[in-house]
Amino acid sequence: MVTVHKMRREQNLPAADLSLHMVFSGNPGTGKTTIARMMARIYHSLGILSKGHLVEVDRSGLVAGYVGQTAIKTNEVLQKALGGVLFIDEAYALANQDAPNDFGKEAIEALLKGMEDHRADLIVIVAGYTELMGNFIHANPGLESRFNKYFYFEDYNGGQLMEIFRSMCEKNGYTLGDETAQYAAQYFSELYENRDENFGNARDVRNVFERAVARQSDRVAALEAPGKEDLMALTQADLQEDEEANTTAP
């Protein structure tokens, strides 16, 4: 659609303005930032964006502590993002309904103006928890009119978490024996089934991997003459200690 829209404009044919701004909703660790970066590259390859880079910020990157300073700060970020995608993580934090004098509203107004002024070479993607993002979009009529493309990022299930864990192991030169892999698969299945509002998806997998590597390092360092296989192998014990830490922590 975007490609044909661009071709129609080049041929001086009528083409309604397209709003390419997007809302990414879902829990942390589901790949929203990664997809935003890919979208920037795709739109650049289509000739929609002149640079195709990604500028990532959150509330702290847009909001200042004094009246009038937030608009300046937000405009500086918009200038950096021109030609690419501005990705605002946890965007709902800008719309604090409980604080009428909150400077987040100033950031939203500056953002909307910037989106209008630079609509030919800027895409804004806002992201965050699903329910909170709905509240954010409805907090301002201007947001509702500019963001009309919604993408929901589902949680990774146990099997997918295991695939992510395997890829981290392979990328970093670690191996899993059959028993260790079976234990890890069960661990991630239970992690998914017992998930709560703090579930971090791929971020949780990263934490498990890093802690397992740290324990493996302690274990291998105590060996008298570790070989290559020893240096590469993650054992069930390396993961079991992680589970015990999770269950005993206050």
N, C-alpha and C positions, 0 to 999 in steps of 0.2 A: 504494500500500500504506500509506504513511504517512498519507495523507488519510483512508482508510477506518478505519485504526487509531484515529485521533483521534475520528472520528465514533462509533465503537463505545464508546469511553470516555465520551463525552458522553451516550450513551444507557444508561450503566451496564451495558453488555454486557461479557462476558469479553474481555480483550485482553492477550495476552502482551506482556511488555516487549520493545520493539524496541531493538536496538543500532544506532544510526545512525553510530557512529564508523567512520572509513574509513582505509585505507592507500592512498596514492598512490605508485606506484613507477615509476621511469623516469629517464632522464638529465636533466641541467639544461636549462633553456630550452624545455621541452615544454609549458608552460602550467599546471603544477600549482597554482601560487599563484592564477592567474586563475580556474581552475575552483573552487578552494576558496572564493574570494570570491563566485562565482556561487551555489555551494551554500548559503552563508550567507543570501543574499538569497532564494533559492527557499524554504528552510525557514522563513524569516520570513514570506514571503507565504502559506505554508500554515498559519501559526499555530503552528508547532512551536517556533520560537525567538522570544523576545520582542523582540529588537533587530535581529538579522541582520547584525551587524558581524563583521569578521575581525581577530583578533589574531595576528600572525605572530612567531614566535620561533625561535631555534635553541638549541643546548646552552648557549651563553653567557647566554641570557636566563632560564635555569632553574637553572643550577648555580652555587653560590657556592664560595668557597675555604676555608670553615671548617665544621667539624662542626655540624650543626643549622641552618645558615643557608640551605642549599639548599631545605629544606622551606618555609621562610618565603618565599623568593624565588619558588618554584613556586606557592605558594598565592596570592601577590599577582597573578601572571599569570593564574591561574584566575579570580580575582575580576574582573579586567579583561575576561575573555572571556565571562563569564556573559551569557546571552541571545544568544550568537553562536557563532562557530566559532573554536576555538584551532587554529592551523596550526603544526605543529612541523616545520620543515625540517631535513633531515639528522638525523632523529630517532635513527638508528642510533648516533650519537656518544654517546648517553646510556648505551648498553650496552657498556661497555669490558670485555671478558672478560679482558683481560690485566692489569687492575688491580683486584684484589678490593676495595680500599678506596676505589675511585673514587666520588665524590659523585653521579655520574650515576644510580646505583641508588637513592639517596635521592630524587632527582627523580622517577624512575619510580614509586616507592611513593607519593609525595605526589600524583602525577598520577592514579594509579589510585584513590586515595581520593577525590580531587576529582571524578573522573568518576562515581563511585558516589553521592557526596553531592549532586551537581547534575545527575543524569541527565535531569531533566525539562526543563532549559533550557541545555544545553551539548552541543556536538558537537566532538569532537577529531579532527583529521585529521593523521596523521603521514606524512611524505614523505621520499623519498630514492632512492638507487640500488637497483635491483631486488634484487640478491643480498644486499646489506647490510641491506635492510629485512626480508628473510626471517629473517636472523640476529637482528635486533632483536626481532621479534615472538616468536620462539622462546626468547628469553632469559628470559622471565618468563611463567609460566602465566596470570597475570592479564591480560597483554597479549593472549594467544591467545584468551581468553574474551571480551574486550571488542571486539576488532577482527576482524570477520568479513566485511567488505566490502572487496574488493581491486580497485583500478583501475590498469591498466597504461597508461602514456603512451608510445606509440611515438615513435621519432625521426622528425623531418620529413625527407621525401625531397628530392631536388634541386629538383623542381618546386614543392613547397610552400615551400621556402626562398626560391625566386624570388618566389613570391606575397607572402611576408612582406616581402621587400625592396621590391617594387613598392608595397605599402601604406605602408611607411615613407616612400618617396619622395613619394607622393601626399599623405600627411598633412602633410608638411613643405614642400610646394611645390617639389619637384624633378622634373625630367622626364628621361626616358631615350629617346634616339634608337634606331632599329631596330638598328643595329650594336652600340650599347652594351648594349641589352637582350639581344641574342644572346650577347654576350660574358659578361654577368652570369649568364645562364642556364647557360652551360657552366661557369663558375666554380663556381656552387653545386652543379651536378651532380657535379663532381670533388670538391668539399668533402665531399659526402655519401658518395661512393664510397670516399674515402680516410679516412673518419672513424676515430678511435681513442677511447680512454677519456677523452680531454680534449674530445671533441666537445660543443659547447655549444648546438646547435640554434639557436633564435631569438636567443640571446645572441650567438652568432657573427655572425649576420646584422646585429644591432645594431652590433657592433664594425666590421664591414666598412662599413656605412653611415656611421658617424661618422667613420671615417678618410677615406672618399671625400669627404665633405663638407668636412673640414679641408683636403684637397688642392685641392678645387675652390675653396675660399676663397682659398688662396694664388695659384692660377692666375688667378682673376677679379680679385683685387686688383691684379695686375700689368698689367691691361688699361687702356688710356688712357681709354676712355669706355664701360664695360660697360652693355649694355641689359638689359631685363627677361629676355629669353631667355638671355642670358649668365649672369645671376644664378640662373636656374632649372636650367640644363642640367648634368647629370652626364655626363661623357664616358668613353670607354673608357680613356683615359689615367689618369683619376682612380681607376679600379678596377685597372688594370694595375700601378700603383705599389704598391697594396696587396698584390698577388700577389707582386711582387718582394721586398717587405719580409718576407713570410712565408717565402720561400725562402732569403733571405740571413741572416736572424736566427740567432744562435747557439743 
